[in-house]
Amino acid sequence: MKEIATALVKAQSEMSNPKKGNTNPFFKSKYADLNAVREAVMPILNENGITVLQPLVHIDGKNFVKTVLLHSSGEYLESFTEIVYSKSNDAQAQGSGITYARRYGLQSFVCVGADDDDGNSASTPQPTIDIARLETRLNACKTIEELGTTYKSFTPAEQKATAKLATELKTKLS
């Protein structure tokens, strides 16, 4: 393991985090896709005699991406990232799961760019909205101006949840 360890230390000292060039439309957040991760690490790994292989493997009934860092000396390191997808008979879902596992497998193995806000947003619990409380506040408004001020004080999620009622009340107050 001496040759690959030395090469990997040198490669990591030359690497920088991948650029967050893609946007997750669901969370409205930026992230580095698989291509950005590969562009950030592959040339440097290759310059240091390391190539990356990412075959799919099946172990104990589960699917994994095996990330292998193979050095020109023949030494190698490997890790496994489970492929997670929502629909087992859906090729698109499986493809997305494979891409996600490849990205995170490579990214974590070479220790770059783990701070992507699409993952952080996905794991952050979303606040619950008390619709009844918001509707009570809107229904208490006596003028269009008061309605507008109250509605603008809501968060975007609260505004979305009460938009229909606010429109109805605006029509009644006009």
N, C-alpha and C positions, 0 to 999 in steps of 0.2 A: 504493500500500500504506500510505499515511500514515494514512488514516482507520481502517482495520481494525486497524492496529498500535496506534494510540492507544487504541481501544476495548478491545482485548484486554488491553493492559497494565492498564487501569483494572479490567476484569472480573476478571483474575487476582488483583489486589490485594484484591478483595472475597471471593474464593472460599475455601472450606475443604474439607478432604478429605471424601469421602462417608463415611457411617456404615456400619460393617461389621455389617449386620443379618441376614445369612444364614449358614448353617452348611453347609460341605461335609461330608457324612456319610462320605465315603471317607477324608478326611484329618483329620476332626474339627477343622476350622479355620473361622474366621470370615472373611467376605469381603463386600465391597460389590457387590451385583448391579447390573445395568444401570439399573434404576429408581432405585437410590440414587445412582448416578453422575449420572444425568439430573437428579434432584431437587437435587443439590448445585451443578450448574453451569448448567443451562438458564435459570432465572430471572435469574441475574446476567448471563449472556451476552445474554439478551433485553433486559434493562434498558439494556444498552450497545449496542443496535442490531445485535446479532449473532444470527442464527438458525443452527441446525445441520441439515444434510441428511446422510443416510447411505444413498445408493443402493448397490445391488449392481452390480458391474461385472465383466466377464470380459476378462482381458488375457493374451495368450500362453498360453492353455490353463488359466489359473488363475482362481479366483474371489476377489474382494476386496470388502471394504466400503470405499467411498470416503467419508471424513468430510470434509465441506465446512463451513467457517465462512464464512457469507455475511453481509457487513455491509450496512446500509441504504444505504450509498453506492454499492453495486454491486461493491466490492472483495471478494475472497474468498481464502481459503487452503484447501488441500486436502491430504489424506494418504491413504495406502492401507494397509489391514491385510488380509493374506491370511486367507481363511477356511479353517480346518483342521478336518477331521472324519474320523472313522474309517471310515465306510461310505458310499460314494458314492451308493448307491440307497436310502438310509434318510432319510426326511424329518425324523425326529426328530433324528438325528445332524447333519443339515445345519442345522436350526433352532438347535440348541445351538451349532454352530460360528459361525453368523451372529451370535447373541447375544453370544458370547464376543468376536468380532472387533469388534462395535459397542462393547461395553463398553471393551475395551482401546484401540480406536481413539480414542474420545472422551476417555477418561481420559488417555492419553498426549499427545494433541494439545493439551489445555488444561492439562496438567501438574499433575494432582491425584491424590492417593491411590494411588500406585503400590505402596505397601507392603501387599500382601494376602498373608496367610500360606497361602492355598490354592495360589497359584502357587509360593511358596517351597517348600512341602512337595512339590509335584509334581516339582520339579527336584532335590530332595535325594536322593542315592542311599540306598536302604534298606540297613541293615547285614545281612550274611548271618548266619544262625543255624547254629551247629555242633551239629546235633542229636545226633550220636554222643557228643560231649563231655557234653552235658546228660543224655543217657540214662545214661551211665556214672556221673555224679554221683548221679542218682536211684537207680540200681540198687545203689549202694554204701551206701545208707541202711539202718540196722539197726532203727530204731524209727519209729513214726508221727510222733513229735515231730521227729526228725531229718529225715524226709521233708518235713514241713510247713515247717521252717526252710529247707531247701535249695530247695524249690519257691518259697517267698516271696522268695528272693534273686534269682530270675530276673526278667528284664524281662517286661512284659506279652506281648510277641511270643513270648518263649521259653516262657512259661507256656502260651500258646495252642498252641504246637507240641508241647508235652510233656504236655498235659492228660490224654490217654487213658492214657499210661503211668503217670502219677502216680496216677490213679484205680485202675488195676490193682494197683499196688504197695501202695496204701493198703488195698485189700481183702486182699491177701496178708499184710500186717503186722498186720492186726486179729486 
